[in-house]
Amino acid sequence: MTFIQMLIIAVVQGITEFLPISSSGHLILVSVFTGFADQGPMIDIAVHVGSLLAIIVYFFKDVMTLGRGGFASVGIGADRPGAPAERRLFWWIVLGTIPAVIFGLAIKMGFLNGLVESVFGIPIVEGDLLASIRFTDLIATNLIFYGILLGLADHFGKEEKTFEQMTWRDGLIVGLAQALALVPGTSRSGVTMTAARFLGYGRFEAARFSFLLSIPAVAGAGVLIVPDLLEADSALLIEAIITGAMTFVAAFATMAFLMNFLKRASMMVFVVYRIAMGCALFYLF
């Protein structure tokens, strides 16, 4: 990989992973428009690790709270005054992660293929559900559809809940929304913020909820590719470190921008961007 290719992948991943505009869709489009070859599993790991570290650093206090909740769940520090609340938050985040794990395994193992083919009439090519669907159509449709949902949620959603008030029901609902983001063009941050806004979380709190819920998902995505890491040579490892570092910088800056932006503005700019981009893709392809 050239430095320019690593830079583009890192910046696109770092920005679009946390803005509600679909990182997977943009990375696929980068490949389409630039002709870059697939970056391979090593770079996939690097961008996930860079994104994960950015979340942990930016939300360090919240991550420590969840960590204490995890330790309290196994009896370490369980007698502290705030331990019960921290323990609940930890388990609601775990609960919210389960739908994405189940849905991801269902896609990977082909369990959804027969259902999709029978209901929607989409012929499954070589057992691969997503490869059987024309990616540009899929991305464009999801950009527009989930963009409209985000706009509705942001307009009609109340601003009365904080992350500390999360219940098991809220964790599960936002977790179910997160599972939808496995389909390109949906946007993990976008669909989880949409669900959180419909549930009554403010814009800032919806983004906070979304990012903290993403920690197990982003970490899990990186872990799944670890076996390929063991086969990589030193040159690829250096590329991965550089790409991961650039992704961290882009992701951290993006989170800082978004969290400050949402304190004083609505999400409508992202809604307009998604709809415009979706329409442009339909026109171009």
C-alpha positions as protocol buffer text, in pm:
chain_id: "A"
residue {
  index: 1
  type: MET
  ca { x: 0 y: 0 z: 0 }
}
residue {
  index: 2
  type: THR
  ca { x: 114 y: 355 z: -71 }
}
residue {
  index: 3
  type: PHE
  ca { x: 113 y: 622 z: 199 }
}
residue {
  index: 4
  type: ILE
  ca { x: -166 y: 806 z: 16 }
}
residue {
  index: 5
  type: GLN
  ca { x: -382 y: 493 z: 17 }
}
residue {
  index: 6
  type: MET
  ca { x: -319 y: 439 z: 391 }
}
residue {
  index: 7
  type: LEU
  ca { x: -396 y: 806 z: 460 }
}
residue {
  index: 8
  type: ILE
  ca { x: -723 y: 801 z: 265 }
}
residue {
  index: 9
  type: ILE
  ca { x: -842 y: 479 z: 431 }
}
residue {
  index: 10
  type: ALA
  ca { x: -749 y: 607 z: 778 }
}
residue {
  index: 11
  type: VAL
  ca { x: -916 y: 946 z: 734 }
}
residue {
  index: 12
  type: VAL
  ca { x: -1232 y: 803 z: 576 }
}
residue {
  index: 13
  type: GLN
  ca { x: -1261 y: 537 z: 848 }
}
residue {
  index: 14
  type: GLY
  ca { x: -1183 y: 777 z: 1131 }
}
residue {
  index: 15
  type: ILE
  ca { x: -1437 y: 1034 z: 1016 }
}
residue {
  index: 16
  type: THR
  ca { x: -1721 y: 815 z: 894 }
}
residue {
  index: 17
  type: GLU
  ca { x: -1703 y: 561 z: 1179 }
}
residue {
  index: 18
  type: PHE
  ca { x: -1841 y: 819 z: 1419 }
}
residue {
  index: 19
  type: LEU
  ca { x: -2040 y: 1059 z: 1203 }
}
residue {
  index: 20
  type: PRO
  ca { x: -2384 y: 911 z: 1122 }
}
residue {
  index: 21
  type: ILE
  ca { x: -2306 y: 868 z: 750 }
}
residue {
  index: 22
  type: SER
  ca { x: -2188 y: 503 z: 716 }
}
residue {
  index: 23
  type: SER
  ca { x: -1820 y: 406 z: 733 }
}
residue {
  index: 24
  type: SER
  ca { x: -1860 y: 76 z: 547 }
}
residue {
  index: 25
  type: GLY
  ca { x: -2045 y: 249 z: 264 }
}
residue {
  index: 26
  type: HIS
  ca { x: -1777 y: 515 z: 228 }
}
residue {
  index: 27
  type: LEU
  ca { x: -1489 y: 265 z: 239 }
}
residue {
  index: 28
  type: ILE
  ca { x: -1655 y: 59 z: -34 }
}
residue {
  index: 29
  type: LEU
  ca { x: -1706 y: 373 z: -241 }
}
residue {
  index: 30
  type: VAL
  ca { x: -1341 y: 473 z: -193 }
}
residue {
  index: 31
  type: SER
  ca { x: -1246 y: 140 z: -349 }
}
residue {
  index: 32
  type: VAL
  ca { x: -1493 y: 192 z: -635 }
}
residue {
  index: 33
  type: PHE
  ca { x: -1379 y: 544 z: -721 }
}
residue {
  index: 34
  type: THR
  ca { x: -1004 y: 506 z: -664 }
}
residue {
  index: 35
  type: GLY
  ca { x: -950 y: 152 z: -786 }
}
residue {
  index: 36
  type: PHE
  ca { x: -754 y: 67 z: -470 }
}
residue {
  index: 37
  type: ALA
  ca { x: -714 y: -304 z: -411 }
}
residue {
  index: 38
  type: ASP
  ca { x: -872 y: -451 z: -97 }
}
residue {
  index: 39
  type: GLN
  ca { x: -653 y: -344 z: 195 }
}
residue {
  index: 40
  type: GLY
  ca { x: -662 y: -687 z: 356 }
}
residue {
  index: 41
  type: PRO
  ca { x: -736 y: -805 z: 712 }
}
residue {
  index: 42
  type: MET
  ca { x: -426 y: -644 z: 868 }
}
residue {
  index: 43
  type: ILE
  ca { x: -541 y: -294 z: 776 }
}
residue {
  index: 44
  type: ASP
  ca { x: -896 y: -383 z: 884 }
}
residue {
  index: 45
  type: ILE
  ca { x: -756 y: -466 z: 1228 }
}
residue {
  index: 46
  type: ALA
  ca { x: -554 y: -144 z: 1232 }
}
residue {
  index: 47
  type: VAL
  ca { x: -848 y: 86 z: 1161 }
}
residue {
  index: 48
  type: HIS
  ca { x: -1064 y: -94 z: 1417 }
}
residue {
  index: 49
  type: VAL
  ca { x: -794 y: -67 z: 1683 }
}
residue {
  index: 50
  type: GLY
  ca { x: -739 y: 301 z: 1601 }
}
residue {
  index: 51
  type: SER
  ca { x: -1113 y: 370 z: 1629 }
}
residue {
  index: 52
  type: LEU
  ca { x: -1141 y: 171 z: 1952 }
}
residue {
  index: 53
  type: LEU
  ca { x: -851 y: 355 z: 2117 }
}
residue {
  index: 54
  type: ALA
  ca { x: -1006 y: 689 z: 2018 }
}
residue {
  index: 55
  type: ILE
  ca { x: -1332 y: 595 z: 2193 }
}
residue {
  index: 56
  type: ILE
  ca { x: -1150 y: 475 z: 2505 }
}
residue {
  index: 57
  type: VAL
  ca { x: -937 y: 789 z: 2531 }
}
residue {
  index: 58
  type: TYR
  ca { x: -1220 y: 1036 z: 2461 }
}
residue {
  index: 59
  type: PHE
  ca { x: -1470 y: 864 z: 2694 }
}
residue {
  index: 60
  type: PHE
  ca { x: -1211 y: 751 z: 2948 }
}
residue {
  index: 61
  type: LYS
  ca { x: -1425 y: 833 z: 3254 }
}
residue {
  index: 62
  type: ASP
  ca { x: -1726 y: 648 z: 3114 }
}
residue {
  index: 63
  type: VAL
  ca { x: -1508 y: 352 z: 3015 }
}
residue {
  index: 64
  type: MET
  ca { x: -1371 y: 339 z: 3371 }
}
residue {
  index: 65
  type: THR
  ca { x: -1727 y: 343 z: 3503 }
}
residue {
  index: 66
  type: LEU
  ca { x: -1819 y: 46 z: 3283 }
}
residue {
  index: 67
  type: GLY
  ca { x: -1496 y: -128 z: 3382 }
}
residue {
  index: 68
  type: ARG
  ca { x: -1577 y: -88 z: 3751 }
}
residue {
  index: 69
  type: GLY
  ca { x: -1923 y: -226 z: 3678 }
}
residue {
  index: 70
  type: GLY
  ca { x: -1768 y: -532 z: 3517 }
}
residue {
  index: 71
  type: PHE
  ca { x: -1541 y: -591 z: 3818 }
}
residue {
  index: 72
  type: ALA
  ca { x: -1833 y: -537 z: 4056 }
}
residue {
  index: 73
  type: SER
  ca { x: -2023 y: -808 z: 3867 }
}
residue {
  index: 74
  type: VAL
  ca { x: -1764 y: -1063 z: 3978 }
}
residue {
  index: 75
  type: GLY
  ca { x: -1748 y: -932 z: 4334 }
}
residue {
  index: 76
  type: ILE
  ca { x: -1454 y: -690 z: 4308 }
}
residue {
  index: 77
  type: GLY
  ca { x: -1554 y: -361 z: 4467 }
}
residue {
  index: 78
  type: ALA
  ca { x: -1918 y: -468 z: 4482 }
}
residue {
  index: 79
  type: ASP
  ca { x: -1968 y: -297 z: 4821 }
}
residue {
  index: 80
  type: ARG
  ca { x: -1890 y: 53 z: 4692 }
}
residue {
  index: 81
  type: PRO
  ca { x: -2186 y: 301 z: 4705 }
}
residue {
  index: 82
  type: GLY
  ca { x: -2206 y: 342 z: 4327 }
}
residue {
  index: 83
  type: ALA
  ca { x: -2137 y: -21 z: 4237 }
}
residue {
  index: 84
  type: PRO
  ca { x: -2500 y: -132 z: 4172 }
}
residue {
  index: 85
  type: ALA
  ca { x: -2558 y: 145 z: 3916 }
}
residue {
  index: 86
  type: GLU
  ca { x: -2222 y: 81 z: 3747 }
}
residue {
  index: 87
  type: ARG
  ca { x: -2295 y: -290 z: 3736 }
}
residue {
  index: 88
  type: ARG
  ca { x: -2632 y: -230 z: 3570 }
}
residue {
  index: 89
  type: LEU
  ca { x: -2479 y: -3 z: 3303 }
}
residue {
  index: 90
  type: PHE
  ca { x: -2211 y: -265 z: 3231 }
}
residue {
  index: 91
  type: TRP
  ca { x: -2466 y: -542 z: 3179 }
}
residue {
  index: 92
  type: TRP
  ca { x: -2701 y: -325 z: 2971 }
}
residue {
  index: 93
  type: ILE
  ca { x: -2407 y: -255 z: 2737 }
}
residue {
  index: 94
  type: VAL
  ca { x: -2336 y: -630 z: 2721 }
}
residue {
  index: 95
  type: LEU
  ca { x: -2703 y: -696 z: 2649 }
}
residue {
  index: 96
  type: GLY
  ca { x: -2700 y: -436 z: 2371 }
}
residue {
  index: 97
  type: THR
  ca { x: -2404 y: -610 z: 2208 }
}
residue {
  index: 98
  type: ILE
  ca { x: -2571 y: -952 z: 2180 }
}
residue {
  index: 99
  type: PRO
  ca { x: -2802 y: -874 z: 1880 }
}
residue {
  index: 100
  type: ALA
  ca { x: -2509 y: -764 z: 1661 }
}
residue {
  index: 101
  type: VAL
  ca { x: -2317 y: -1080 z: 1751 }
}
residue {
  index: 102
  type: ILE
  ca { x: -2612 y: -1303 z: 1664 }
}
residue {
  index: 103
  type: PHE
  ca { x: -2693 y: -1120 z: 1341 }
}
residue {
  index: 104
  type: GLY
  ca { x: -2327 y: -1114 z: 1237 }
}
residue {
  index: 105
  type: LEU
  ca { x: -2292 y: -1489 z: 1289 }
}
residue {
  index: 106
  type: ALA
  ca { x: -2617 y: -1548 z: 1100 }
}
residue {
  index: 107
  type: ILE
  ca { x: -2481 y: -1361 z: 798 }
}
residue {
  index: 108
  type: LYS
  ca { x: -2136 y: -1521 z: 821 }
}
residue {
  index: 109
  type: MET
  ca { x: -2277 y: -1873 z: 843 }
}
residue {
  index: 110
  type: GLY
  ca { x: -2541 y: -1817 z: 574 }
}
residue {
  index: 111
  type: PHE
  ca { x: -2847 y: -1864 z: 796 }
}
residue {
  index: 112
  type: LEU
  ca { x: -3024 y: -1561 z: 646 }
}
residue {
  index: 113
  type: ASN
  ca { x: -2959 y: -1652 z: 283 }
}
residue {
  index: 114
  type: GLY
  ca { x: -3255 y: -1882 z: 232 }
}
residue {
  index: 115
  type: LEU
  ca { x: -3495 y: -1641 z: 401 }
}
residue {
  index: 116
  type: VAL
  ca { x: -3382 y: -1345 z: 189 }
}
residue {
  index: 117
  type: GLU
  ca { x: -3391 y: -1547 z: -132 }
}
residue {
  index: 118
  type: SER
  ca { x: -3739 y: -1684 z: -65 }
}
residue {
  index: 119
  type: VAL
  ca { x: -3896 y: -1359 z: 58 }
}
residue {
  index: 120
  type: PHE
  ca { x: -3728 y: -1102 z: -167 }
}
residue {
  index: 121
  type: GLY
  ca { x: -3633 y: -1321 z: -461 }
}
residue {
  index: 122
  type: ILE
  ca { x: -3264 y: -1223 z: -445 }
}
residue {
  index: 123
  type: PRO
  ca { x: -3050 y: -1506 z: -588 }
}
residue {
  index: 124
  type: ILE
  ca { x: -2765 y: -1585 z: -349 }
}
residue {
  index: 125
  type: VAL
  ca { x: -2433 y: -1610 z: -533 }
}
residue {
  index: 126
  type: GLU
  ca { x: -2193 y: -1869 z: -391 }
}
residue {
  index: 127
  type: GLY
  ca { x: -2370 y: -1860 z: -57 }
}
residue {
  index: 128
  type: ASP
  ca { x: -2278 y: -1496 z: 8 }
}
residue {
  index: 129
  type: LEU
  ca { x: -2582 y: -1285 z: 99 }
}
residue {
  index: 130
  type: LEU
  ca { x: -2425 y: -939 z: 79 }
}
residue {
  index: 131
  type: ALA
  ca { x: -2222 y: -1016 z: -234 }
}
residue {
  index: 132
  type: SER
  ca { x: -2546 y: -1111 z: -407 }
}
residue {
  index: 133
  type: ILE
  ca { x: -2691 y: -765 z: -361 }
}
residue {
  index: 134
  type: ARG
  ca { x: -2563 y: -484 z: -583 }
}
residue {
  index: 135
  type: PHE
  ca { x: -2362 y: -282 z: -335 }
}
residue {
  index: 136
  type: THR
  ca { x: -2423 y: 62 z: -483 }
}
residue {
  index: 137
  type: ASP
  ca { x: -2801 y: 12 z: -482 }
}
residue {
  index: 138
  type: LEU
  ca { x: -2786 y: -125 z: -128 }
}
residue {
  index: 139
  type: ILE
  ca { x: -2569 y: 159 z: 2 }
}
residue {
  index: 140
  type: ALA
  ca { x: -2777 y: 428 z: -171 }
}
residue {
  index: 141
  type: THR
  ca { x: -3106 y: 287 z: -42 }
}
residue {
  index: 142
  type: ASN
  ca { x: -2980 y: 261 z: 316 }
}
residue {
  index: 143
  type: LEU
  ca { x: -2823 y: 606 z: 309 }
}
residue {
  index: 144
  type: ILE
  ca { x: -3157 y: 760 z: 213 }
}
residue {
  index: 145
  type: PHE
  ca { x: -3387 y: 540 z: 424 }
}
residue {
  index: 146
  type: TYR
  ca { x: -3193 y: 560 z: 748 }
}
residue {
  index: 147
  type: GLY
  ca { x: -3116 y: 925 z: 682 }
}
residue {
  index: 148
  type: ILE
  ca { x: -3490 y: 1000 z: 679 }
}
residue {
  index: 149
  type: LEU
  ca { x: -3535 y: 798 z: 999 }
}
residue {
  index: 150
  type: LEU
  ca { x: -3255 y: 995 z: 1164 }
}
residue {
  index: 151
  type: GLY
  ca { x: -3425 y: 1320 z: 1065 }
}
residue {
  index: 152
  type: LEU
  ca { x: -3759 y: 1207 z: 1207 }
}
residue {
  index: 153
  type: ALA
  ca { x: -3601 y: 1087 z: 1530 }
}
residue {
  index: 154
  type: ASP
  ca { x: -3404 y: 1408 z: 1574 }
}
residue {
  index: 155
  type: HIS
  ca { x: -3709 y: 1625 z: 1505 }
}
residue {
  index: 156
  type: PHE
  ca { x: -3964 y: 1440 z: 1717 }
}
residue {
  index: 157
  type: GLY
  ca { x: -3743 y: 1278 z: 1980 }
}
residue {
  index: 158
  type: LYS
  ca { x: -3752 y: 1425 z: 2330 }
}
residue {
  index: 159
  type: GLU
  ca { x: -3441 y: 1523 z: 2524 }
}
residue {
  index: 160
  type: GLU
  ca { x: -3506 y: 1387 z: 2870 }
}
residue {
  index: 161
  type: LYS
  ca { x: -3270 y: 1091 z: 2928 }
}
residue {
  index: 162
  type: THR
  ca { x: -2899 y: 1059 z: 3000 }
}
residue {
  index: 163
  type: PHE
  ca { x: -2669 y: 760 z: 2955 }
}
residue {
  index: 164
  type: GLU
  ca { x: -2677 y: 697 z: 3332 }
}
residue {
  index: 165
  type: GLN
  ca { x: -3054 y: 642 z: 3305 }
}
residue {
  index: 166
  type: MET
  ca { x: -3020 y: 358 z: 3054 }
}
residue {
  index: 167
  type: THR
  ca { x: -3245 y: 60 z: 3122 }
}
residue {
  index: 168
  type: TRP
  ca { x: -3218 y: -297 z: 2998 }
}
residue {
  index: 169
  type: ARG
  ca { x: -3497 y: -218 z: 2750 }
}
residue {
  index: 170
  type: ASP
  ca { x: -3310 y: 81 z: 2607 }
}
residue {
  index: 171
  type: GLY
  ca { x: -2987 y: -118 z: 2584 }
}
residue {
  index: 172
  type: LEU
  ca { x: -3161 y: -399 z: 2398 }
}
residue {
  index: 173
  type: ILE
  ca { x: -3347 y: -170 z: 2155 }
}
residue {
  index: 174
  type: VAL
  ca { x: -3037 y: 29 z: 2064 }
}
residue {
  index: 175
  type: GLY
  ca { x: -2847 y: -300 z: 2040 }
}
residue {
  index: 176
  type: LEU
  ca { x: -3102 y: -436 z: 1793 }
}
residue {
  index: 177
  type: ALA
  ca { x: -3059 y: -117 z: 1591 }
}
residue {
  index: 178
  type: GLN
  ca { x: -2682 y: -163 z: 1600 }
}
residue {
  index: 179
  type: ALA
  ca { x: -2720 y: -508 z: 1443 }
}
residue {
  index: 180
  type: LEU
  ca { x: -2873 y: -345 z: 1134 }
}
residue {
  index: 181
  type: ALA
  ca { x: -2545 y: -162 z: 1073 }
}
residue {
  index: 182
  type: LEU
  ca { x: -2384 y: -486 z: 952 }
}
residue {
  index: 183
  type: VAL
  ca { x: -2551 y: -404 z: 620 }
}
residue {
  index: 184
  type: PRO
  ca { x: -2342 y: -145 z: 427 }
}
residue {
  index: 185
  type: GLY
  ca { x: -2482 y: 206 z: 402 }
}
residue {
  index: 186
  type: THR
  ca { x: -2674 y: 190 z: 730 }
}
residue {
  index: 187
  type: SER
  ca { x: -2416 y: 352 z: 965 }
}
residue {
  index: 188
  type: ARG
  ca { x: -2365 y: 203 z: 1309 }
}
residue {
  index: 189
  type: SER
  ca { x: -2347 y: 541 z: 1480 }
}
residue {
  index: 190
  type: GLY
  ca { x: -2638 y: 676 z: 1275 }
}
residue {
  index: 191
  type: VAL
  ca { x: -2882 y: 394 z: 1343 }
}
residue {
  index: 192
  type: THR
  ca { x: -2797 y: 372 z: 1714 }
}
residue {
  index: 193
  type: MET
  ca { x: -2833 y: 751 z: 1756 }
}
residue {
  index: 194
  type: THR
  ca { x: -3165 y: 727 z: 1574 }
}
residue {
  index: 195
  type: ALA
  ca { x: -3290 y: 460 z: 1815 }
}
residue {
  index: 196
  type: ALA
  ca { x: -3162 y: 654 z: 2117 }
}
residue {
  index: 197
  type: ARG
  ca { x: -3331 y: 977 z: 2002 }
}
residue {
  index: 198
  type: PHE
  ca { x: -3662 y: 793 z: 1954 }
}
residue {
  index: 199
  type: LEU
  ca { x: -3621 y: 662 z: 2312 }
}
residue {
  index: 200
  type: GLY
  ca { x: -3588 y: 1015 z: 2448 }
}
residue {
  index: 201
  type: TYR
  ca { x: -3212 y: 1066 z: 2478 }
}
residue {
  index: 202
  type: GLY
  ca { x: -3078 y: 1411 z: 2395 }
}
residue {
  index: 203
  type: ARG
  ca { x: -2848 y: 1455 z: 2094 }
}
residue {
  index: 204
  type: PHE
  ca { x: -2530 y: 1462 z: 2303 }
}
residue {
  index: 205
  type: GLU
  ca { x: -2643 y: 1168 z: 2516 }
}
residue {
  index: 206
  type: ALA
  ca { x: -2754 y: 969 z: 2210 }
}
residue {
  index: 207
  type: ALA
  ca { x: -2404 y: 1006 z: 2063 }
}
residue {
  index: 208
  type: ARG
  ca { x: -2246 y: 918 z: 2397 }
}
residue {
  index: 209
  type: PHE
  ca { x: -2470 y: 609 z: 2427 }
}
residue {
  index: 210
  type: SER
  ca { x: -2386 y: 510 z: 2069 }
}
residue {
  index: 211
  type: PHE
  ca { x: -2009 y: 539 z: 2110 }
}
residue {
  index: 212
  type: LEU
  ca { x: -1994 y: 350 z: 2440 }
}
residue {
  index: 213
  type: LEU
  ca { x: -2212 y: 73 z: 2299 }
}
residue {
  index: 214
  type: SER
  ca { x: -1973 y: 49 z: 2005 }
}
residue {
  index: 215
  type: ILE
  ca { x: -1675 y: -52 z: 2223 }
}
residue {
  index: 216
  type: PRO
  ca { x: -1757 y: -428 z: 2236 }
}
residue {
  index: 217
  type: ALA
  ca { x: -1871 y: -425 z: 1871 }
}
residue {
  index: 218
  type: VAL
  ca { x: -1557 y: -254 z: 1739 }
}
residue {
  index: 219
  type: ALA
  ca { x: -1333 y: -468 z: 1962 }
}
residue {
  index: 220
  type: GLY
  ca { x: -1513 y: -784 z: 1849 }
}
residue {
  index: 221
  type: ALA
  ca { x: -1475 y: -694 z: 1483 }
}
residue {
  index: 222
  type: GLY
  ca { x: -1100 y: -663 z: 1536 }
}
residue {
  index: 223
  type: VAL
  ca { x: -1075 y: -989 z: 1730 }
}
residue {
  index: 224
  type: LEU
  ca { x: -1246 y: -1183 z: 1450 }
}
residue {
  index: 225
  type: ILE
  ca { x: -961 y: -1096 z: 1215 }
}
residue {
  index: 226
  type: VAL
  ca { x: -679 y: -1180 z: 1461 }
}
residue {
  index: 227
  type: PRO
  ca { x: -602 y: -1523 z: 1304 }
}
residue {
  index: 228
  type: ASP
  ca { x: -498 y: -1342 z: 986 }
}
residue {
  index: 229
  type: LEU
  ca { x: -272 y: -1122 z: 1194 }
}
residue {
  index: 230
  type: LEU
  ca { x: -52 y: -1418 z: 1280 }
}
residue {
  index: 231
  type: GLU
  ca { x: 29 y: -1476 z: 912 }
}
residue {
  index: 232
  type: ALA
  ca { x: 130 y: -1117 z: 833 }
}
residue {
  index: 233
  type: ASP
  ca { x: 489 y: -1016 z: 753 }
}
residue {
  index: 234
  type: SER
  ca { x: 679 y: -723 z: 903 }
}
residue {
  index: 235
  type: ALA
  ca { x: 610 y: -486 z: 611 }
}
residue {
  index: 236
  type: LEU
  ca { x: 235 y: -530 z: 653 }
}
residue {
  index: 237
  type: LEU
  ca { x: 270 y: -481 z: 1028 }
}
residue {
  index: 238
  type: ILE
  ca { x: 440 y: -143 z: 977 }
}
residue {
  index: 239
  type: GLU
  ca { x: 167 y: -37 z: 734 }
}
residue {
  index: 240
  type: ALA
  ca { x: -96 y: -142 z: 987 }
}
residue {
  index: 241
  type: ILE
  ca { x: 66 y: 57 z: 1270 }
}
residue {
  index: 242
  type: ILE
  ca { x: 87 y: 372 z: 1056 }
}
residue {
  index: 243
  type: THR
  ca { x: -273 y: 334 z: 933 }
}
residue {
  index: 244
  type: GLY
  ca { x: -400 y: 265 z: 1286 }
}
residue {
  index: 245
  type: ALA
  ca { x: -224 y: 572 z: 1425 }
}
residue {
  index: 246
  type: MET
  ca { x: -371 y: 796 z: 1154 }
}
residue {
  index: 247
  type: THR
  ca { x: -715 y: 644 z: 1212 }
}
residue {
  index: 248
  type: PHE
  ca { x: -686 y: 722 z: 1585 }
}
residue {
  index: 249
  type: VAL
  ca { x: -609 y: 1088 z: 1516 }
}
residue {
  index: 250
  type: ALA
  ca { x: -894 y: 1123 z: 1264 }
}
residue {
  index: 251
  type: ALA
  ca { x: -1141 y: 937 z: 1487 }
}
residue {
  index: 252
  type: PHE
  ca { x: -1054 y: 1135 z: 1801 }
}
residue {
  index: 253
  type: ALA
  ca { x: -1083 y: 1467 z: 1617 }
}
residue {
  index: 254
  type: THR
  ca { x: -1416 y: 1359 z: 1467 }
}
residue {
  index: 255
  type: MET
  ca { x: -1561 y: 1262 z: 1805 }
}
residue {
  index: 256
  type: ALA
  ca { x: -1448 y: 1589 z: 1960 }
}
residue {
  index: 257
  type: PHE
  ca { x: -1610 y: 1781 z: 1674 }
}
residue {
  index: 258
  type: LEU
  ca { x: -1936 y: 1584 z: 1682 }
}
residue {
  index: 259
  type: MET
  ca { x: -1985 y: 1597 z: 2058 }
}
residue {
  index: 260
  type: ASN
  ca { x: -1935 y: 1975 z: 2058 }
}
residue {
  index: 261
  type: PHE
  ca { x: -2148 y: 2019 z: 1745 }
}
residue {
  index: 262
  type: LEU
  ca { x: -2443 y: 1830 z: 1896 }
}
residue {
  index: 263
  type: LYS
  ca { x: -2447 y: 2060 z: 2199 }
}
residue {
  index: 264
  type: ARG
  ca { x: -2563 y: 2348 z: 1980 }
}
residue {
  index: 265
  type: ALA
  ca { x: -2701 y: 2206 z: 1654 }
}
residue {
  index: 266
  type: SER
  ca { x: -2934 y: 1938 z: 1518 }
}
residue {
  index: 267
  type: MET
  ca { x: -2845 y: 1634 z: 1309 }
}
residue {
  index: 268
  type: MET
  ca { x: -3017 y: 1773 z: 1001 }
}
residue {
  index: 269
  type: VAL
  ca { x: -2689 y: 1841 z: 819 }
}
residue {
  index: 270
  type: PHE
  ca { x: -2614 y: 1468 z: 829 }
}
residue {
  index: 271
  type: VAL
  ca { x: -2966 y: 1385 z: 712 }
}
residue {
  index: 272
  type: VAL
  ca { x: -2927 y: 1614 z: 408 }
}
residue {
  index: 273
  type: TYR
  ca { x: -2582 y: 1470 z: 334 }
}
residue {
  index: 274
  type: ARG
  ca { x: -2708 y: 1110 z: 344 }
}
residue {
  index: 275
  type: ILE
  ca { x: -3005 y: 1179 z: 118 }
}
residue {
  index: 276
  type: ALA
  ca { x: -2795 y: 1380 z: -130 }
}
residue {
  index: 277
  type: MET
  ca { x: -2526 y: 1113 z: -141 }
}
residue {
  index: 278
  type: GLY
  ca { x: -2780 y: 835 z: -186 }
}
residue {
  index: 279
  type: CYS
  ca { x: -2948 y: 1018 z: -474 }
}
residue {
  index: 280
  type: ALA
  ca { x: -2606 y: 1087 z: -633 }
}
residue {
  index: 281
  type: LEU
  ca { x: -2520 y: 717 z: -619 }
}
residue {
  index: 282
  type: PHE
  ca { x: -2846 y: 621 z: -789 }
}
residue {
  index: 283
  type: TYR
  ca { x: -2774 y: 879 z: -1060 }
}
residue {
  index: 284
  type: LEU
  ca { x: -2409 y: 776 z: -1112 }
}
residue {
  index: 285
  type: PHE
  ca { x: -2467 y: 400 z: -1115 }
}
